Amino acid sequence: MPSIRNSGGRTRRLKNEINVVPYIDVMLVLLVIFMVTAPMITPGIIELPSVGRASDVPLKPVEVQIDEAGVMSVRVRDSGNEFQPVSEENLVSQVRSLITPETPVVISADGRVPYETVMKVMDQLRSNGVTRLGLLVDQHGGPVDGQS
């Protein structure tokens, strides 16, 4: 082990340890700074649409329904029309055969359907020329499963 000779004639061995006390001091100062500044930072606030303010459904839109299992079906929302099951590959062609440029398309998805699934259907319809597209909501229902 290397040694250093002092002016007094004694030799002193070098320590191969790191003194961490200064690092702890710096960490505590940074902690205090973050604790003081964190409450001053405002998080991004977004206003989500409220179900109570949703507009009424047009008279005869084409409705794309996605059930809890992810199975899709299509119908013209009119009295007596039944849902016709449709595969994901044939969804766009089925919807386009039922609409005119003025016909709105609404998506009614079960509350337990993953958000990503609904967004994929919306994106698929929008990218294939369906411009009047919306989401169908229950305007009179309350929170689902105790959620607020």
ROTI-868689 format. One record per atom (N, C-alpha, C, O): y negated, z negated, x; atom name; residue in one letter. Coordinates in steps of 0.001 Angstrom, whole numbers, plus 524288, in hexadecimal, padded with zeros to 5 digits. Layout:
% ROTI-868689
SITE      py      pz      px   atomo   residuo
SITE       Y       Z       X      CA         A
...
This chain:
% ROTI-868689
SITE      py      pz      px   atomo   residuo
SITE   8048B   80000   8034C       N         M
SITE   80000   80000   80000      CA         M
SITE   7FB37   80000   80379       C         M
SITE   7FB06   7FD18   8074D       O         M
SITE   7F741   80344   80232       N         P
SITE   7F297   8037F   80576      CA         P
SITE   7EF8B   7FE6C   80535       C         P
SITE   7EF8F   7FBA6   80148       O         P
SITE   7ECFF   7FD56   8096D       N         S
SITE   7E9DB   7F895   80998      CA         S
SITE   7E473   7F9E4   80BB2       C         S
SITE   7E3B0   7FDC2   80E74       O         S
SITE   7E0B7   7F68A   80A4E       N         I
SITE   7DB55   7F731   80C07      CA         I
SITE   7D9DB   7F25A   80F21       C         I
SITE   7DB10   7EDF6   80D96       O         I
SITE   7D73C   7F335   81383       N         R
SITE   7D59B   7EEDC   816CF      CA         R
SITE   7D01E   7ED3C   8152D       C         R
SITE   7CC83   7F06A   81525       O         R
SITE   7CF88   7E844   813D3       N         N
SITE   7CA6E   7E60D   81270      CA         N
SITE   7C74F   7E4E2   8174F       C         N
SITE   7C95B   7E4FE   81BA8       O         N
SITE   7C230   7E3BB   81685       N         S
SITE   7BEE5   7E257   81AF4      CA         S
SITE   7C083   7DD16   81D43       C         S
SITE   7BF4A   7DBF4   821C6       O         S
SITE   7C32F   7D9F1   81A46       N         G
SITE   7C4E2   7D4DB   81C35      CA         G
SITE   7C9DE   7D52F   81F5D       C         G
SITE   7CBAD   7D133   8215A       O         G
SITE   7CC21   7D9C0   81FE6       N         G
SITE   7D0C7   7DA4D   8230C      CA         G
SITE   7D5C5   7DA12   81FDE       C         G
SITE   7D9F2   7DB4F   821E8       O         G
SITE   7D57A   7D88E   81B0A       N         R
SITE   7DA38   7D84D   817C6      CA         R
SITE   7DB48   7DD97   8154D       C         R
SITE   7D7AA   7E087   8141E       O         R
SITE   7E019   7DEBE   8148D       N         T
SITE   7E18B   7E39C   811ED      CA         T
SITE   7E29A   7E27C   80C23       C         T
SITE   7E4CC   7DE72   80ABA       O         T
SITE   7E104   7E611   808F6       N         R
SITE   7E1B9   7E570   80354      CA         R
SITE   7E4B3   7EA2E   80146       C         R
SITE   7E36E   7EE9C   802A7       O         R
SITE   7E88E   7E950   7FE11       N         R
SITE   7EBA3   7ED9D   7FBE9      CA         R
SITE   7E8CA   7F00A   7F73C       C         R
SITE   7E63D   7ED4F   7F435       O         R
SITE   7E946   7F538   7F6B5       N         L
SITE   7E6FD   7F7ED   7F23E      CA         L
SITE   7EA55   7F707   7ED64       C         L
SITE   7EF21   7F6E0   7EDAB       O         L
SITE   7E7B4   7F671   7E8F7       N         K
SITE   7EA81   7F5D8   7E40B      CA         K
SITE   7EB16   7FB3F   7E19A       C         K
SITE   7E76B   7FE5B   7E18E       O         K
SITE   7EFA1   7FC47   7DFA4       N         N
SITE   7F073   8013F   7DCF9      CA         N
SITE   7F095   80058   7D70D       C         N
SITE   7F3F9   80269   7D458       O         N
SITE   7ECF3   7FD4F   7D51D       N         E
SITE   7EC6C   7FC34   7CF8B      CA         E
SITE   7E71D   7FE33   7CDB3       C         E
SITE   7E368   7FE98   7D0BC       O         E
SITE   7E6D6   7FF6F   7C8B1       N         I
SITE   7E1E8   80137   7C667      CA         I
SITE   7DF8E   7FCAD   7C368       C         I
SITE   7E234   7FA0C   7C060       O         I
SITE   7DA9C   7FBD2   7C44C       N         N
SITE   7D7D8   7F7CF   7C167      CA         N
SITE   7D618   7FA31   7BC38       C         N
SITE   7D2B7   7FD9C   7BC27       O         N
SITE   7D860   7F867   7B7DC       N         V
SITE   7D754   7FAC2   7B2C7      CA         V
SITE   7D2F2   7F811   7AFC7       C         V
SITE   7D18A   7F9D8   7AB89       O         V
SITE   7D0CD   7F3EF   7B1CD       N         V
SITE   7CCB1   7F10C   7AF0F      CA         V
SITE   7C801   7F48B   7ADDC       C         V
SITE   7C60F   7F451   7A977       O         V
SITE   7C611   7F7C6   7B17D       N         P
SITE   7C1A6   7FB2F   7B01D      CA         P
SITE   7C301   7FF0B   7ABC0       C         P
SITE   7BFB1   8004D   7A880       O         P
SITE   7C7D4   800E8   7ABAE       N         Y
SITE   7C96B   80487   7A799      CA         Y
SITE   7C98D   801DC   7A244       C         Y
SITE   7C81D   80438   79E55       O         Y
SITE   7CB3B   7FD0D   7A221       N         I
SITE   7CB3F   7FA10   79D3F      CA         I
SITE   7C5AC   7F944   79B54       C         I
SITE   7C4A8   7F9A2   796A4       O         I
SITE   7C21A   7F831   79ED9       N         D
SITE   7BC9D   7F786   79D5C      CA         D
SITE   7BA71   7FC85   79AF2       C         D
SITE   7B7C8   7FC56   796F2       O         D
SITE   7BB92   800F3   79D5C       N         V
SITE   7B9B1   805F2   79B49      CA         V
SITE   7BC13   806F6   795EE       C         V
SITE   7B962   808C3   79260       O         V
SITE   7C114   805D3   79555       N         M
SITE   7C3B1   806A6   79055      CA         M
SITE   7C141   80346   78C14       C         M
SITE   7C081   80523   787B6       O         M
SITE   7C004   7FE6C   78D37       N         L
SITE   7BDA8   7FAF7   78952      CA         L
SITE   7B829   7FCDA   787D4       C         L
SITE   7B6AB   7FC8A   78345       O         L
SITE   7B531   7FEC7   78B96       N         V
SITE   7B005   800E0   78A58      CA         V
SITE   7B088   805A0   786C6       C         V
SITE   7AD9D   80616   782FB       O         V
SITE   7B433   8092D   787EB       N         L
SITE   7B503   80DB4   78499      CA         L
SITE   7B6D2   80C25   77F1F       C         L
SITE   7B533   80E83   77B43       O         L
SITE   7BA1F   80839   77ECC       N         L
SITE   7BBEA   8064B   779BB      CA         L
SITE   7B757   8045C   77673       C         L
SITE   7B704   80592   771CF       O         L
SITE   7B3D3   80162   778CD       N         V
SITE   7AF44   7FF68   77601      CA         V
SITE   7ABD6   803F7   77437       C         V
SITE   7A9DF   803EA   76FD3       O         V
SITE   7AB1B   807DF   7778A       N         I
SITE   7A7EB   80C6A   77619      CA         I
SITE   7AA4D   80F3A   7716E       C         I
SITE   7A786   8109B   76DC1       O         I
SITE   7AF68   81015   7718C       N         F
SITE   7B1F8   812BD   76D30      CA         F
SITE   7B1CB   80F7F   76834       C         F
SITE   7B12C   811A6   763F3       O         F
SITE   7B254   80A66   768AB       N         M
SITE   7B21F   80706   76409      CA         M
SITE   7ACB4   8070E   76194       C         M
SITE   7AC3B   806A3   75CCF       O         M
SITE   7A8A8   8078A   764B5       N         V
SITE   7A35B   80790   7629F      CA         V
SITE   7A210   80CDF   7603F       C         V
SITE   79F86   80D1C   75C2B       O         V
SITE   7A3C3   81125   762BA       N         T
SITE   7A246   81658   760DC      CA         T
SITE   7A5C8   8186F   75C88       C         T
SITE   7A412   81BD3   75995       O         T
SITE   7AA90   81697   75C05       N         A
SITE   7AE2D   818AF   7581B      CA         A
SITE   7AC1D   8182E   75286       C         A
SITE   7AC96   81BF2   74F91       O         A
SITE   7A9DE   813CB   750E7       N         P
SITE   7A7E1   81388   74B83      CA         P
SITE   7A33C   81720   74A83       C         P
SITE   7A217   8184E   745FE       O         P
SITE   7A092   818E0   74E86       N         M
SITE   79C0A   81C40   74DDE      CA         M
SITE   79D86   821EB   74CDA       C         M
SITE   79A52   824EE   74AE8       O         M
SITE   7A251   8236B   74E20       N         I
SITE   7A415   828C8   74D6E      CA         I
SITE   7A5D6   82969   747C8       C         I
SITE   7A953   826A0   745FD       O         I
SITE   7A36A   82D13   744F7       N         T
SITE   7A4E9   82DF1   73F8A      CA         T
SITE   7A940   831FF   73F52       C         T
SITE   7A8D5   8361D   741C5       O         T
SITE   7AD65   830E3   73C6F       N         P
SITE   7B19D   834B3   73BFF      CA         P
SITE   7AFE5   8393E   73898       C         P
SITE   7AC3B   838C4   73585       O         P
SITE   7B28D   83DA1   73927       N         G
SITE   7B155   84229   735E9      CA         G
SITE   7B29B   840FB   73042       C         G
SITE   7B6EF   83F44   72F0A       O         G
SITE   7AEE2   841E1   72CCD       N         I
SITE   7AFA7   840BC   7274B      CA         I
SITE   7B01A   845E4   72464       C         I
SITE   7ACC4   84953   724DF       O         I
SITE   7B452   8465F   72159       N         I
SITE   7B506   84B04   71E31      CA         I
SITE   7B55E   84962   71880       C         I
SITE   7B726   84516   71747       O         I
SITE   7B3AD   84CCD   7150F       N         E
SITE   7B3F0   84BAB   70F7E      CA         E
SITE   7B835   84F0E   70D29       C         E
SITE   7B7A3   853CD   70CA8       O         E
SITE   7BC81   84C84   70BBF       N         L
SITE   7C0D6   84F62   70971      CA         L
SITE   7BFAA   8508C   703BA       C         L
SITE   7BCF4   84D7E   70130       O         L
SITE   7C19F   854DD   701A7       N         P
SITE   7C0A0   8560F   6FC29      CA         P
SITE   7C345   85216   6F89E       C         P
SITE   7C79B   8504B   6F9AB       O         P
SITE   7C09D   850CA   6F47F       N         S
SITE   7C2A6   84D0A   6F0C0      CA         S
SITE   7C565   84FF5   6EC63       C         S
SITE   7C3B7   8542E   6EAD0       O         S
SITE   7C98D   84DBA   6EA78       N         V
SITE   7CC76   85036   6E643      CA         V
SITE   7C932   8504D   6E151       C         V
SITE   7C99A   853FA   6DE3E       O         V
SITE   7C5F9   84C57   6E07A       N         G
SITE   7C2BD   84C14   6DBCC      CA         G
SITE   7BEAE   85061   6DB92       C         G
SITE   7BCE7   851BA   6D74F       O         G
SITE   7BD24   85297   6E002       N         R
SITE   7B92A   856A0   6E024      CA         R
SITE   7BB77   85C18   6E089       C         R
SITE   7B893   85FE0   6E13A       O         R
SITE   7C096   85C92   6E01D       N         A
SITE   7C30E   861BA   6E08C      CA         A
SITE   7C1A0   8650C   6DBD6       C         A
SITE   7C129   86312   6D77A       O         A
SITE   7C0EF   86A0F   6DCBE       N         S
SITE   7BF82   86D8A   6D875      CA         S
SITE   7C443   86EA2   6D50C       C         S
SITE   7C8BA   86DE0   6D6A8       O         S
SITE   7C331   87067   6D062       N         D
SITE   7C770   871B8   6CCD0      CA         D
SITE   7CA56   8767F   6CECC       C         D
SITE   7C827   879CE   6D184       O         D
SITE   7CF54   876C5   6CD5E       N         V
SITE   7D293   87B22   6CEFF      CA         V
SITE   7D125   87FE6   6CBB8       C         V
SITE   7D0AE   87F76   6C6F4       O         V
SITE   7D070   88475   6CE2D       N         P
SITE   7CF54   88928   6CB21      CA         P
SITE   7D3AF   88A33   6C731       C         P
SITE   7D7F7   8880C   6C79C       O         P
SITE   7D287   88D88   6C35F       N         L
SITE   7D625   88E43   6BF07      CA         L
SITE   7DB8A   8902F   6C09B       C         L
SITE   7DF6C   88DD7   6BF02       O         L
SITE   7DBF1   89448   6C3A1       N         K
SITE   7E10E   8967A   6C4ED      CA         K
SITE   7E1A4   89770   6CAC3       C         K
SITE   7E20D   89BF0   6CC67       O         K
SITE   7E1B1   89354   6CDEF       N         P
SITE   7E294   89436   6D383      CA         P
SITE   7E867   894ED   6D497       C         P
SITE   7EBB5   893A4   6D157       O         P
SITE   7E991   896F6   6D920       N         V
SITE   7EEF3   89719   6DAFA      CA         V
SITE   7EFDA   891EE   6DDCA       C         V
SITE   7ECCC   8906C   6E12E       O         V
SITE   7F400   88F43   6DC62       N         E
SITE   7F518   88A19   6DE9C      CA         E
SITE   7F9CC   88A72   6E246       C         E
SITE   7FDF4   88C5E   6E0CE       O         E
SITE   7F910   88894   6E6FF       N         V
SITE   7FD4C   88828   6EACD      CA         V
SITE   7FEBB   88267   6EB00       C         V
SITE   7FB7E   87F1C   6EC57       O         V
SITE   80393   88135   6E9AB       N         Q
SITE   8054B   87BCA   6E97F      CA         Q
SITE   808EE   87AB3   6EE1D       C         Q
SITE   80C75   87DC1   6EF46       O         Q
SITE   807FB   8763C   6F0BF       N         I
SITE   80B61   87487   6F50B      CA         I
SITE   80D7F   86F2D   6F38C       C         I
SITE   80A87   86B6C   6F30F       O         I
SITE   812A2   86ED4   6F2D1       N         D
SITE   814CE   869BF   6F147      CA         D
SITE   815E1   86662   6F60D       C         D
SITE   814FE   86805   6FA7C       O         D
SITE   817CD   861A9   6F517       N         E
SITE   8189F   85DD6   6F949      CA         E
SITE   81C3C   85FD7   6FD91       C         E
SITE   81B9B   85E76   70222       O         E
SITE   82001   86317   6FC1B       N         A
SITE   823BC   86530   6FFEB      CA         A
SITE   8218C   869EA   702D0       C         A
SITE   82416   86BEE   7065D       O         A
SITE   81CDD   86BB8   7015B       N         G
SITE   81A80   8703B   703F1      CA         G
SITE   81BDF   87566   70168       C         G
SITE   81A8D   87988   7037B       O         G
SITE   81E88   8753C   6FCE3       N         V
SITE   81FFA   87A03   6FA18      CA         V
SITE   81B2B   87C12   6F742       C         V
SITE   8187A   87924   6F48D       O         V
SITE   81A17   88121   6F7E1       N         M
SITE   81572   88386   6F580      CA         M
SITE   816EE   886B7   6F0C3       C         M
SITE   81B1D   88912   6F080       O         M
SITE   81358   886B7   6ECFC       N         S
SITE   813F2   889F8   6E861      CA         S
SITE   80E8E   88BBB   6E69E       C         S
SITE   80A9E   8894D   6E7ED       O         S
SITE   80E69   89005   6E39D       N         V
SITE   80981   8927C   6E211      CA         V
SITE   809A3   8937E   6DC3A       C         V
SITE   80DC0   894A6   6DA06       O         V
SITE   80505   8930B   6D9AE       N         R
SITE   80472   89491   6D438      CA         R
SITE   7FEB8   895B8   6D325       C         R
SITE   7FB3E   893F4   6D5F5       O         R
SITE   7FDD0   898BE   6CEF9       N         V
SITE   7F88D   89956   6CCF2      CA         V
SITE   7F7CC   894B8   6C958       C         V
SITE   7FADC   893E8   6C5BA       O         V
SITE   7F3B5   891AD   6CA53       N         R
SITE   7F2DE   88CE1   6C751      CA         R
SITE   7F0DE   88E4E   6C1E2       C         R
SITE   7EC2A   88E94   6C0EB       O         R
SITE   7F48F   88F31   6BE6C       N         D
SITE   7F369   890B8   6B919      CA         D
SITE   7F79B   88E3F   6B5AB       C         D
SITE   7FBBC   88CBA   6B79C       O         D
SITE   7F69A   88DD8   6B0B4       N         S
SITE   7FA6C   88B58   6AD45      CA         S
SITE   7FF73   88E8D   6AD1E       C         S
SITE   7FF5E   89351   6AC7B       O         S
SITE   803C0   88BD7   6ADB7       N         G
SITE   808DC   88E51   6AD66      CA         G
SITE   80AEE   8909E   6B271       C         G
SITE   80F7A   8922D   6B294       O         G
SITE   807EA   890EA   6B685       N         N
SITE   809D2   89325   6BB72      CA         N
SITE   80CB4   88EF9   6BE8E       C         N
SITE   80AE2   88A8E   6BF16       O         N
SITE   81136   89076   6C095       N         E
SITE   81466   88CED   6C3AB      CA         E
SITE   813BA   88E22   6C979       C         E
SITE   8124B   8927C   6CAEE       O         E
SITE   814C5   88A3C   6CCC3       N         F
SITE   81495   88B03   6D26A      CA         F
SITE   81939   88E48   6D422       C         F
SITE   81DA2   88D70   6D268       O         F
SITE   8182C   89206   6D78D       N         Q
SITE   81C3C   8954B   6D9CF      CA         Q
SITE   81CD8   893BE   6DF83       C         Q
SITE   8191E   89439   6E283       O         Q
SITE   82178   891E2   6E11C       N         P
SITE   82232   8906E   6E6A3      CA         P
SITE   82140   8951B   6EA2D       C         P
SITE   82290   8998C   6E8E1       O         P
SITE   81EEC   893FC   6EEB4       N         V
SITE   81DB1   89821   6F269      CA         V
SITE   81E85   89601   6F7E7       C         V
SITE   81D79   8916E   6F8F4       O         V
SITE   8206A   8995C   6FB69       N         S
SITE   82129   897BC   700D4      CA         S
SITE   81BF5   8980C   703B2       C         S
SITE   81850   89AA1   701EA       O         S
SITE   81BA6   8956A   7081E       N         E
SITE   816CE   8956A   70B30      CA         E
SITE   81575   89AE4   70D15       C         E
SITE   810DD   89C3F   70D7F       O         E
SITE   81969   89E0A   70E3A       N         E
SITE   81884   8A35F   71018      CA         E
SITE   81646   8A6DB   70BCE       C         E
SITE   81321   8AA52   70CE8       O         E
SITE   817DC   8A5FA   706F0       N         N
SITE   8162E   8A948   70297      CA         N
SITE   81187   8A710   6FFA1       C         N
SITE   80FD9   8A960   6FBC3       O         N
SITE   80F69   8A2A8   70155       N         L
SITE   80B31   8A013   6FE7A      CA         L
SITE   80665   8A390   6FE00       C         L
SITE   8044C   8A432   6F9B8       O         L
SITE   804A8   8A5CC   70245       N         V
SITE   7FFE3   8A8ED   7023A      CA         V
SITE   80084   8ADAE   6FEB7       C         V
SITE   7FD12   8AEC9   6FB8C       O         V
SITE   804D1   8B081   6FF36       N         S
SITE   80591   8B52F   6FBF7      CA         S
SITE   805F0   8B3C2   6F634       C         S
SITE   803F3   8B6A5   6F2E9       O         S
SITE   80868   8AF6C   6F4E9       N         Q
SITE   808DF   8ADB4   6EF79      CA         Q
SITE   8037D   8AC53   6ED41       C         Q
SITE   80232   8ADD8   6E8E1       O         Q
SITE   8005D   8A971   6F049       N         V
SITE   7FB30   8A7E0   6EE7B      CA         V
SITE   7F7A9   8ACA5   6EDEC       C         V
SITE   7F4DC   8AD26   6EA0C       O         V
SITE   7F7C7   8B01D   6F1BC       N         R
SITE   7F469   8B4CA   6F196      CA         R
SITE   7F5CD   8B85B   6ED00       C         R
SITE   7F26D   8BB21   6EAFE       O         R
SITE   7FAC2   8B84C   6EB55       N         S
SITE   7FC3A   8BB8E   6E6D7      CA         S
SITE   7FA28   8B94E   6E1BD       C         S
SITE   7F9D4   8BC1C   6DDD9       O         S
SITE   7F8BD   8B443   6E1AC       N         L
SITE   7F6E9   8B1B9   6DCE4      CA         L
SITE   7F0F9   8B160   6DC74       C         L
SITE   7EEFA   8B00C   6D849       O         L
SITE   7EE1A   8B289   6E0A7       N         I
SITE   7E875   8B192   6E08D      CA         I
SITE   7E54B   8B694   6E0D1       C         I
SITE   7E725   8BAB0   6E27F       O         I
SITE   7E068   8B60D   6DF13       N         T
SITE   7DC65   8B9FF   6DFDE      CA         T
SITE   7D865   8B776   6E385       C         T
SITE   7D8EF   8B2D2   6E4A7       O         T
SITE   7D470   8BA3E   6E568       N         P
SITE   7D098   8B7C4   6E8E4      CA         P
SITE   7CDBE   8B31E   6E667       C         P
SITE   7CBDA   8AFB5   6E937       O         P
SITE   7CD66   8B2EA   6E130       N         E
SITE   7CAB4   8AE97   6DE96      CA         E
SITE   7CE57   8AA1C   6DD2E       C         E
SITE   7CC7B   8A5F0   6DBAE       O         E
SITE   7D369   8AAD3   6DD9C       N         T
SITE   7D721   8A6CC   6DC05      CA         T
SITE   7D763   8A27F   6E025       C         T
SITE   7D868   8A38C   6E4BA       O         T
SITE   7D674   89DA9   6DE7C       N         P
SITE   7D6F4   8995A   6E239      CA         P
SITE   7DCAC   897CF   6E2F0       C         P
SITE   7DFEC   8989F   6DF7D       O         P
SITE   7DDCE   89595   6E777       N         V
SITE   7E302   8938D   6E8AA      CA         V
SITE   7E25E   88DC7   6E9DB       C         V
SITE   7DF1F   88C46   6ED11       O         V
SITE   7E57D   88A89   6E73D       N         V
SITE   7E552   884EA   6E84B      CA         V
SITE   7EA9D   8832D   6EA5E       C         V
SITE   7EEB3   88526   6E8C8       O         V
SITE   7EA6D   87F77   6EDEB       N         I
SITE   7EF2E   87D41   6F02B      CA         I
SITE   7EFCD   877CC   6EDF6       C         I
SITE   7EC50   87488   6EE77       O         I
SITE   7F446   876D0   6EB80       N         S
SITE   7F56C   8718E   6E997      CA         S
SITE   7FA1B   86F90   6ECAD       C         S
SITE   7FE7E   8716F   6EC0C       O         S
SITE   7F916   86BC4   6EFFF       N         A
SITE   7FD2F   869AE   6F366      CA         A
SITE   7FE36   86405   6F1FC       C         A
SITE   7FA9F   8611F   6F0A3       O         A
SITE   80318   8627C   6F24C       N         D
SITE   8048A   85D07   6F17C      CA         D
SITE   801B5   859AC   6F583       C         D
SITE   800C8   85B6A   6F9E6       O         D
SITE   80056   854E9   6F410       N         G
SITE   7FD79   8516D   6F792      CA         G
SITE   8006F   85005   6FC7E       C         G
SITE   7FE11   84E56   70052       O         G
SITE   8058F   850AC   6FC78       N         R
SITE   808BB   84F47   70108      CA         R
SITE   809D2   853F2   70491       C         R
SITE   80C81   8536C   70886       O         R
SITE   807BB   85889   70328       N         V
SITE   80858   85D29   7067C      CA         V
SITE   804D7   85C7D   70B3C       C         V
SITE   80046   85B1E   70A9F       O         V
SITE   806D4   85D6A   70FF8       N         P
SITE   80389   85CDE   714A0      CA         P
SITE   7FEBA   86061   71461       C         P
SITE   7FF03   864D5   71296       O         P
SITE   7FA6A   85E5E   7162B       N         Y
SITE   7F568   86129   7163B      CA         Y
SITE   7F5F3   86664   7190B       C         Y
SITE   7F3AC   86A4C   71768       O         Y
SITE   7F8EE   86671   71D35       N         E
SITE   7F99E   86B2F   72058      CA         E
SITE   7FC11   86F8E   71D1F       C         E
SITE   7FAA8   8741B   71DC8       O         E
SITE   7FFBA   86E3F   719A4       N         T
SITE   8024A   8722A   71664      CA         T
SITE   7FE60   874BD   712BD       C         T
SITE   7FE5A   87982   71226       O         T
SITE   7FB0E   87192   71048       N         V
SITE   7F71A   873A7   70CB7      CA         V
SITE   7F33E   8771D   70FB2       C         V
SITE   7F1BF   87B49   70DD4       O         V
SITE   7F1A8   8755C   7144E       N         M
SITE   7EDED   87869   71763      CA         M
SITE   7F04D   87D98   71935       C         M
SITE   7ED8C   88186   71988       O         M
SITE   7F558   87DA1   71A61       N         K
SITE   7F7EA   88288   71BF2      CA         K
SITE   7F7ED   88670   71775       C         K
SITE   7F701   88B17   71843       O         K
SITE   7F8FA   88483   712AC       N         V
SITE   7F8F4   887FC   70E1D      CA         V
SITE   7F371   88A0F   70D35       C         V
SITE   7F2BE   88EB6   70C34       O         V
SITE   7EF7D   8869B   70D8F       N         M
SITE   7EA11   8885B   70CD9      CA         M
SITE   7E89A   88C6E   710E8       C         M
SITE   7E63B   89067   70F9B       O         M
SITE   7E9FA   88B7D   715C5       N         D
SITE   7E8B2   88F20   719FC      CA         D
SITE   7EB77   89458   7193E       C         D
SITE   7E936   8987F   71A27       O         D
SITE   7F060   89412   71794       N         Q
SITE   7F36B   898D3   716C1      CA         Q
SITE   7F0F9   89C20   71265       C         Q
SITE   7F099   8A0E5   712E5       O         Q
SITE   7EF53   8999F   70E26       N         L
SITE   7ECEB   89C8A   709DB      CA         L
SITE   7E791   89EAF   70B6C       C         L
SITE   7E655   8A332   70A4F       O         L
SITE   7E469   89B74   70E00       N         R
SITE   7DF26   89D17   70F97      CA         R
SITE   7DF53   8A19F   71376       C         R
SITE   7DC37   8A545   71317       O         R
SITE   7E2EE   8A160   71722       N         S
SITE   7E333   8A581   71B11      CA         S
SITE   7E54C   8AAA3   718D5       C         S
SITE   7E4FA   8AEB6   71B5C       O         S
SITE   7E76F   8AA6B   71418       N         N
SITE   7E967   8AF2B   71194      CA         N
SITE   7E5F6   8B0E6   70D06       C         N
SITE   7E7CA   8B39B   7097D       O         N
SITE   7E0F6   8AF57   70D19       N         G
SITE   7DD3B   8B183   70969      CA         G
SITE   7DC3A   8AE69   70476       C         G
SITE   7D936   8B030   7012A       O         G
SITE   7DE9C   8A9DD   703C8       N         V
SITE   7DD88   8A6B5   6FF26      CA         V
SITE   7D8A4   8A385   70050       C         V
SITE   7D8C1   89FE5   70379       O         V
SITE   7D44F   8A4ED   6FDB4       N         T
SITE   7CF4F   8A26E   6FEF5      CA         T
SITE   7CE01   89DE7   6FB59       C         T
SITE   7CB91   89A20   6FD0E       O         T
SITE   7CF89   89E2C   6F676       N         R
SITE   7CE60   899F8   6F2C2      CA         R
SITE   7D30A   89646   6F2B0       C         R
SITE   7D6C9   89713   6EFC7       O         R
SITE   7D2C4   8923E   6F5E7       N         L
SITE   7D72E   88EC0   6F6B8      CA         L
SITE   7D55A   88924   6F63D       C         L
SITE   7D13A   887C4   6F84A       O         L
SITE   7D858   885E4   6F390       N         G
SITE   7D6E2   8806A   6F2ED      CA         G
SITE   7DBA7   87CF2   6F277       C         G
SITE   7E018   87ECA   6F27F       O         G
SITE   7DAA8   877D7   6F207       N         L
SITE   7DECC   873F9   6F172      CA         L
SITE   7DE7D   871A7   6EC00       C         L
SITE   7DA3A   87082   6EA17       O         L
SITE   7E2EF   870F3   6E981       N         L
SITE   7E32D   86EA1   6E454      CA         L
SITE   7E406   868CA   6E4ED       C         L
SITE   7E78D   8671B   6E7B9       O         L
SITE   7E0CB   865B2   6E24D       N         V
SITE   7E14A   86001   6E29E      CA         V
SITE   7E1BA   85DB8   6DD2B       C         V
SITE   7E03F   86033   6D953       O         V
SITE   7E3C1   85906   6DCDF       N         D
SITE   7E41F   85630   6D7EE      CA         D
SITE   7DF0C   85335   6D736       C         D
SITE   7DE29   84F4A   6D9DC       O         D
SITE   7DBB7   854FD   6D3B0       N         Q
SITE   7D691   852AE   6D314      CA         Q
SITE   7D6B4   84D82   6D02E       C         Q
SITE   7D306   84A70   6D094       O         Q
SITE   7DAD6   84C7F   6CD4C       N         H
SITE   7DB00   847BC   6CA1B      CA         H
SITE   7DEC0   843AB   6CC34       C         H
SITE   7DEEF   83F4C   6CA35       O         H
SITE   7E1B5   84504   6D025       N         G
SITE   7E585   8415F   6D254      CA         G
SITE   7E2FB   83D6E   6D5ED       C         G
SITE   7DEBE   83E53   6D804       O         G
SITE   7E59F   83916   6D69E       N         G
SITE   7E3B3   83513   6DA2C      CA         G
SITE   7E61F   835AC   6DF7A       C         G
SITE   7E888   839AC   6E09E       O         G
SITE   7E582   831A7   6E2D4       N         P
SITE   7E7D5   831DE   6E804      CA         P
SITE   7EDC3   8323F   6E7BD       C         P
SITE   7F035   83012   6E437       O         P
SITE   7F007   834FE   6EB70       N         V
SITE   7F59D   835BD   6EBA5      CA         V
SITE   7F821   8315A   6EEC4       C         V
SITE   7F663   83023   6F314       O         V
SITE   7FC32   82EFB   6ECA1       N         D
SITE   7FF50   82AEF   6EF48      CA         D
SITE   7FBF9   82688   6F189       C         D
SITE   7FCEB   824D6   6F5EF       O         D
SITE   7F828   824AF   6EEAA       N         G
SITE   7F516   8202B   6F060      CA         G
SITE   7F100   82161   6F47B       C         G
SITE   7EE91   81DCA   6F68E       O         G
SITE   7F02B   82668   6F5BA       N         Q
SITE   7EC2F   827AB   6F996      CA         Q
SITE   7E6EC   8277A   6F6F2       C         Q
SITE   7E682   8284E   6F23A       O         Q
SITE   7E2D7   8265F   6FA03       N         S
SITE   7DD9E   8264A   6F7B2      CA         S
SITE   7DA48   82A94   6F9D1       C         S
SITE   7D5C0   82B16   6F84A       O         S
